[in-house]
Amino acid sequence: MPLFGSGSSAPNQQDAKVAVMKQVQTEAAVNNARALISRVNNNCFDHCFPKPGSSMSSPEETCISNCMEKYISMWNVVNRTYVGRISTESKKMGQDAGTLTQLGTPPSDS
């Protein structure tokens, strides 16, 4: 009888590798979402609310909504371009593109 559970460690190692990759992907996605929200807050809030009051006016609501939509849209364009570039470069280098693009988000500059 094996000392530590089943006799085959290869499937367990693969399962552990997949679990770690999923955890890293999740953490990267959360960090990038936080970075996006922070940037939207910094850029759109300052632009749309030069003199914040006790409530939002209709033009301020429209401004913040439009700003957020544009900022998120541009973030998505940059993200797709970044992932495409990683894939192209990794293929040139003969690496596994799937491994490199699984995180799928540009690095944070904060």
C-alpha positions as CSV (number, residue, x, y, z in Angstrom):
1,M,0.0,0.0,0.0
2,P,1.4,3.4,-0.9
3,L,2.6,5.7,1.9
4,F,0.7,8.9,0.8
5,G,-2.6,7.9,-0.8
6,S,-2.8,6.5,-4.3
7,G,0.1,4.8,-6.1
8,S,0.0,7.1,-9.1
9,S,1.3,10.5,-8.5
10,A,1.2,11.8,-12.2
11,P,-2.5,12.5,-12.2
12,N,-2.3,14.1,-8.8
13,Q,0.6,16.3,-9.9
14,Q,-1.4,17.3,-13.1
15,D,-4.5,18.1,-11.0
16,A,-2.4,20.2,-8.6
17,K,-0.8,22.0,-11.6
18,V,-4.2,22.8,-13.0
19,A,-5.5,24.0,-9.7
20,V,-2.5,26.3,-9.2
21,M,-2.9,27.7,-12.8
22,K,-6.6,28.4,-12.1
23,Q,-5.8,30.1,-8.8
24,V,-3.2,32.3,-10.5
25,Q,-5.6,33.1,-13.3
26,T,-8.3,34.1,-10.8
27,E,-5.9,36.2,-8.8
28,A,-4.7,37.9,-12.0
29,A,-8.2,38.6,-13.1
30,V,-9.1,40.1,-9.7
31,N,-6.0,42.3,-9.6
32,N,-6.7,43.5,-13.2
33,A,-10.3,44.3,-12.3
34,R,-9.2,46.3,-9.3
35,A,-6.7,48.2,-11.5
36,L,-9.4,48.9,-14.1
37,I,-11.8,50.2,-11.4
38,S,-9.1,52.3,-9.9
39,R,-8.2,53.9,-13.2
40,V,-11.8,54.5,-14.1
41,N,-12.4,56.1,-10.8
42,N,-9.3,58.3,-11.1
43,N,-9.8,59.4,-14.7
44,C,-13.6,59.6,-15.0
45,F,-14.4,61.0,-11.5
46,D,-11.9,63.8,-11.9
47,H,-13.2,64.6,-15.4
48,C,-16.9,64.4,-14.6
49,F,-17.0,65.9,-11.1
50,P,-14.8,68.9,-11.0
51,K,-16.8,70.3,-8.1
52,P,-18.5,67.4,-6.3
53,G,-21.8,68.2,-4.6
54,S,-24.2,66.3,-2.4
55,S,-25.9,64.6,-5.4
56,M,-25.2,63.8,-9.1
57,S,-26.8,66.0,-11.7
58,S,-28.1,64.5,-14.9
59,P,-25.1,65.7,-17.0
60,E,-22.7,64.3,-14.4
61,E,-24.5,60.9,-14.6
62,T,-24.3,60.9,-18.4
63,C,-20.6,62.0,-18.3
64,I,-19.6,59.2,-15.8
65,S,-21.5,56.6,-17.7
66,N,-20.0,57.5,-21.1
67,C,-16.5,57.9,-19.6
68,M,-16.7,54.4,-18.0
69,E,-18.0,52.8,-21.1
70,K,-15.3,54.3,-23.3
71,Y,-12.5,53.5,-20.7
72,I,-13.6,49.9,-20.4
73,S,-13.9,49.5,-24.1
74,M,-10.4,50.8,-24.6
75,W,-9.1,48.5,-21.9
76,N,-10.6,45.6,-23.7
77,V,-9.0,46.7,-27.0
78,V,-5.6,46.9,-25.3
79,N,-6.1,43.6,-23.6
80,R,-7.0,41.8,-26.8
81,T,-4.0,43.4,-28.5
82,Y,-1.7,42.4,-25.7
83,V,-2.9,38.8,-25.6
84,G,-2.5,38.6,-29.4
85,R,1.0,39.9,-29.2
86,I,2.0,37.4,-26.5
87,S,0.6,34.6,-28.6
88,T,2.4,35.8,-31.8
89,E,5.7,36.2,-29.9
90,S,5.5,32.9,-28.1
91,K,4.8,31.1,-31.4
92,K,7.9,32.7,-32.9
93,M,9.9,31.5,-29.9
94,G,8.4,28.0,-30.1
95,Q,6.7,28.2,-26.7
96,D,3.3,27.1,-25.7
97,A,1.1,30.1,-26.4
98,G,-1.7,28.7,-24.3
99,T,0.3,28.8,-21.2
100,L,1.5,32.4,-21.7
101,T,-1.9,33.8,-22.7
102,Q,-4.0,32.1,-20.0
103,L,-3.6,35.1,-17.7
104,G,-4.8,37.2,-20.6
105,T,-4.3,40.6,-19.1
106,P,-1.7,43.3,-19.7
107,P,0.6,44.1,-16.8
108,S,-0.5,46.7,-14.3
109,D,1.6,49.9,-14.2
110,S,0.6,50.7,-10.7
